[in-house]
Amino acid sequence: MIRQMTLLLAAAVIIAVVFGSRLGSVEGRAKTTTATAAIPTEKGGQDVYGPYQVVADWPKPMSQLPGHENWTWGSVDGVFAQNPNRVYILQRGEVPVLSRPPNTPLPQWGPSLSFPVGGLPFRNIGQGPVSSPPGPEGSDDTWKGAYGVDGRWEHCLVVVNASGKIIEAWTQWDKLFKHPHAIFMNPYDSDKAVWVVDDERQAIFKFSNDGEELLQTIGTPNMPGNDETHFGRPTFLAWLPDGTMFLSDGYVNTRVVKFDKNGKYLLSWGQKGNPPNETRPGYFNTVHGIAVDPLTRRVYVNDRENRRAQVFDENGKFLDQWSYGPVSSVYFIYMSADRHLWAADAATSKILEYDRSGHFLYSWGTLGDWPGSLWGVHEMSVDQDGNLYVSEVEAGRAQKFTPRKGANPDLLIGKPPKGAW
């Protein structure tokens, strides 16, 4: 009897020690958990806006312009901040202001269908008649609908100040553009020339900073091709400190093109792959984004249809690759001065952060069309004060975000290289 009690007591002690140690270790982990939220001291929340807060009523409505009371921003493809008080916005024309209609059943299309779907945006401004200017009368160009009713091709490039007021309208160049896709400055250019990539014109245009002069055209406008002087719907640009320029080319072509500081063609690389699961190095499908590391001179290429980033040396030698995930459609990549790579994913409506080796670090954002939500982020820019600007092709707007008080600085999208600034 004593022996049995001794065995039971021993078993109880062992059970207590085992479960006690397990509970203790769980408690210990809970107590030592490090917050990874954008605001580490904040309780609750979801990091919907990450380490930022959206600036209300920025930019000001198009109604700030005479005769635009019933018009609003079109599909905004590009945004670039020269500084906090000079921000360029690039868009594909204007669209009429519309209010959200009431939910209406559509039995003629199928059972349980209605429009608009509750809780979701009701208007994709990236679709519809305003996708390029109307062609000559009688032609079958991409413009559909009634001009002046469904849209109009005006104010493709404007400049706004810190409060979002339009301070310049480069309307003299509206007829030059057909599908303006992205806008940049070479951050090492002391003249601060403005670059616009127009994928349907098959060309890159370089303007003086005041917009008065077209300084250079690279490519052969309106003539697609795949050689030193022709592009296949080019998309984005990136520069090294010595002025070397890289172009992602693009929707039709499947290559990266390298130029010297004067825009002279040097070389290109890339072959057409088999989407959506191509894994071979140097094969692309929709080359839609490019960024460079100013120290290592590595070139990061967004292979959008294959949901991956590929990394090369500056002459096209393959070095690395990684996937954005099985559900992704990254529109834009950006390398900040702190050499983190940021990506705008239209499929998940998130901004993604990676280190230079492709390790995932952080993300924020959610789908919507209310202020601060994201829908189709196509280009991003950061000014010298750390303010973030995004252009959204589906939502039809640009937005400005400022860092939140107490935000973890490691989660803020880094500033651009200082260069000429």
HUBELDA-V435917 format. One line per field, one symbol per residue. ss: DSSP state (H for helix, E for strand, - for the rest). burial: 1 if it has 9 or more other C-alpha atoms within 8 Angstrom, else 0. A space follows every 50 residues. Layout:
ss=???
burial=???
//
This chain:
ss=-HHHHHHHHHHHHHHHHHHHHHHHHHHHHHHH------------------ -EEE-------HHH------EEEEEEEEEEEEE--EEEEEEEEEEE---- ---EE--------EE-------------------------------E--- EE----EEEE-----EEEE-HHHHHH---EEEEE---------EEEEE-- --EEEEE------EEEEE---------------EEEEEE-----EEEEE- ----EEEEE-----EEEEE-EE----------EE--EEEEEE------EE EEEHHH-EEEEE-----EEEEEE------EEEEEE-----EEEEE----E EEEE-----EEEEE--E------E--EEEEEE-----EEEEE----EEEE EEE-----HHH----------
burial=00000000000000000000000000000000000001110000001111 11111001111111000110111111111111011111111111110000 00100110000011111000100111001111111000000111000001 11101111111111110011101100111111111111100111111111 11111111101001001111001101001111111111110011111111 10111111111000100111111000010001111111111110001111 11111111111110000100100100011111111110111111110111 11111000000011111110011111111111110111111111111111 111000110011111100000
//
